[in-house]
């Protein structure tokens, strides 16, 4: 038998049809940076680790189990968002059936959001759950298992009491990591080839190959549709120097030409943003990049500097064209601020893009029409409109049934399906308006010409053609 692997980290299988309801072509595939970071800290601590990204490798449950067991693992660490939690449970069940001694550890946003509800429903398939940030917790947990120490000594976990299987045990919460620069770079080398297996969504890429980075944690927003328990409300970021070193490493070793900063709110760290931009300019680093954030922190001066430093696209969380709805979801902004940020971004030479949602509590048909008007009137170059999914852990998850029909099916919580319908609306209306928004926005001459201008290679043409096919499939579905 081969040498045992201390822990295999797994991103469970999740097909395009499970994500989008159709075989969608534009969704892309992004690397599980969280798992790569866990691999890096475990490897640094001397543990023998492996990583399996089943979606990137197009593995089903059976082939994923085969690949896991070939590693001969002592532990299997599975991450899961709400959409993939049932797949994670089935994967754990299959591993246990073939090797009952394997310790199954569950982590990720879903279990952190609703640990008791998840373990009560799916607990038999998982031995231990990591709650919150996992880097320090996973090392202490592996040390405890290796040295036969009680799990009660490890902060930030939940587990089933062996003496009383019906009782869940929760240890004290883990403190957040304040110095993010103390963490090693993610173990990109343990992922499938970045350039071959990963492709961000078509409308977010200017240069290939591209990848994503997470360079900060925490969000102070109070939005009712969001759960931020994993990283909390305490704002922390990597230093500009740390980020520069990551970019240079990705360029040298993997040929990366574009970075997508997937921080919850990259722009809120204004001083860090300015320092990073100045370093990119001064060191003449040839990299295209994009980011996301709220409209509040941006100024014309910072936007101009970002453009000079290689930023070409910013995604803003706009959500709605109705100030009434924005107030109801506690977005703490308004249409005037939104319009100014988008216009200033366009004037700076950066492509402004908007995230929107449809079907929010108290929303009416008039509110949706206002949203579509804003989508078409603002100088946005890209947009996305999602159906509100009351994700576990959010305020809306707890109150959704008070405002309308809520299908609390974790397998449907993607934002692409209609699982919540406000009282004053119907599912048919939500689908019709969502499809209308996509068609009216993307089939305008300005948008089509912008895409044609971006085509610089055969790969660009292939990606955009796939995206067009996916959009046509999505917007012609009668049901989601």
Secondary structure, DSSP 8 states (H G I E B T S, - for coil): ----EEEEEEE----HHHHHSS--SS--B---HHHHHHHHHHHHTT--EEEEEHHHHT--HHHHHHHHHHT-EEEEEEE--GGGHHHHHHHHHHHHHH-TT-EEEEESHHHHHSHHHHHHHHGGG-SEEE-S--HHHHHHHHHHHHTT--GGGSTTEEEE-SSSTT-EEE-------S-GGGS----GGGSS-HHHH-B--GGG-SSSSEEEE--EE------TT---TTT-S--EE--HHHHHHHHHHHHHHH---EEEE--TTGGG-HHHHHHHHHHHHHTT---EEEEEE-STT--HHHHHHHHHTTEEEEEEEEE-S-HHHHHHTT----HHHHHHHHHHHHHTT-EEEEEEEES-TT--HHHHHHHHHHHHHS--SEEEEEE----TTSHHHHHHHHHEEE---GGGTTSSS--EEETT--HHHHHHHHHHHHHHHHTSHHHHHHHHHH--SHHHHHHHHHHHHHHHHHHT-S--
